[in-house]
Amino acid sequence: MMATDVTKPRLDFRPDGASQESIVADYTEAVVPGHAKRSNFRMLLIFLSMQLVFGAVLVGYGARFANLTLGQLILAMAIAAATMTVYCMGSANVGAVVGQTHAVTTRGIFGRIGSAIVSLLLVIDGMGFYLFTVIFIISLGQALLGTLPALSLLTAALALVMIVNNYFGFTGLQRFAQFVAVPVMVLWGIYAVIKTLTSVNGDVIANVPHPATSTAILMTIGAMVGLSTWGNEPDVFRYARAGKASWWNLPTLAISYFLGAFLFPIMGYLVATVSNQSDFSASIRYFANFTVFGLAGLMMVILLVNQWAVQDGNLYIAINGAQNLLSRIPGWRREFTVVGLGLLAAALTFILPSLTQTFTYVTAIGSVTVPVASTIMAMDVFVLPRLFGLRRPLHRVASWREVALGNWPAIVALVLGTGVGAYTAGVIPGIPGFGTTYIGFPALQAWVTGAVAYLVGAAIVARSPRAKELLGYSAIESRPAIDPAV
């Protein structure tokens, strides 16, 4: 999902003068310095490139066959975008204030045990989205170019090859995706939507076989939320400015989420409408011929570059989580993590379910796991100082020797929030309802449960003389502490 050059500066220099390639020089174990912060406009361009992704066509495509009207889809996307904006005001600005990656911030907030849990969730989420994108690219290739030979081997090879962005730091590809592929796709998307709306009878668009159920509408909202909120927003927004100077990044978040939730989901809905068949590949082939004048090969190149750059962010999530866990091994290098995850992804492609099933599981799991941890982190950084006067020192990255065993209220809240979300989304294997249950708005329920549980737990221990110990404060100097009001 995320494709930027801001998350991986091309070159940095250590105090000892040794240069490092982009994979290493990412302030992974340090706070992003002020000179590396980006302007509000630059952050807007970056986050737009993350949210305007072609994969969102699956949200609208599924909505049509779930019997949602176009009006219901638009309402669902508005609810999804508003929900994501409110959530990300906390998650993103934790990164802006603290200046650390999501994974290493969890050391100081969750302690060793909690950080290990969240890092593992980062690996699972990142790899899930990584594998989904590989399958999605192959599906697009089949749709636009016809039957592909040795499909299983091709999928595995693509999963492995697409690690090169993270290994070598191909900023040229990143820039092409951000400044060429994304604008071209946006212009094509706008053109395709307008052409379809003006070429197809309104009665055809409005005609759905049966009224949509409330569950179908909620699942559509949840799919968009799951596709767009990964939980590791601090990884990107640690390069953003915090406070009033940035409007707390609200314009960047709102503009990006709303555009991302409308353009390609609506396009996906129209794809399903004009093709009128449930085979996604056949529908995309028909729609491409309808809107790009038979230039399917050119469209595939643009989509491949866009999705390849998207993989940069998908793997980046998993890398940061895995590296946080493996950094305790003497001599372990980030490059080892990248190659290892690439090999794992290639192997996993042989056992993945279909595109639709993968999309459903990945978006559901992604929205109810790491984002719960991010919500708890936002409560810790922004709310606990105001309610209980507890300001955690997060002005530098804590080493593993300085990290507490665990922030027990946070760990309990994480387990409760994730449990509620996973159960109501029907993604807990081995229990009744797996794959069939969908209750309410799982992502929102998970986030609220995590936040409330943490605040209750913090309130219980706040008056104890052992409050900081129970909340897992790191053994680093307490001043200067992070002031969320700055």
ABEGO torsion letter per residue (X at the ends): XBBBAAABBABBBBAAGBBBBAAABAGAABBBBAAABBBAAAAAAAAAAAABBAAAAAAAAAAAAAGBBAAAAAAAAAAAAAAAAAAAAAAAAAAAAAGBBAAAAAAAAAEAAAAAAAAAAAAAAAAAAAAAAAAAAAAAAAAAAEBBBGAAAAAAAAAAAAAAAAAAGBAAAAAAAAAAAAAAAAAAAAAAAAAAAAABBAAAAABBABBBBAAAAAAAAAAAAAAABAGAAAAAAAABBBEAAAGGGAAAAAAAAAAAAAAAAAAAAAAAAAAGBABAAAAAAAAAAAAAGGBAAAAAAAAAAAAAAAAAAAAAAAAAAAAAAAAABBGBBAAAAAAAAAAAAAAAAAABBBAAAAAAAAAAAAAABAAAAAAAAAAAAAAAAAAAGBBBBAABBBBAAABBABBAAAAAAAAAAAAAAAAAAGABBGBBGBGABBBEBAAAAAAAAAAAAAAAAAAAAAABAAAAAAAGBBBBBAOBBBBAAX
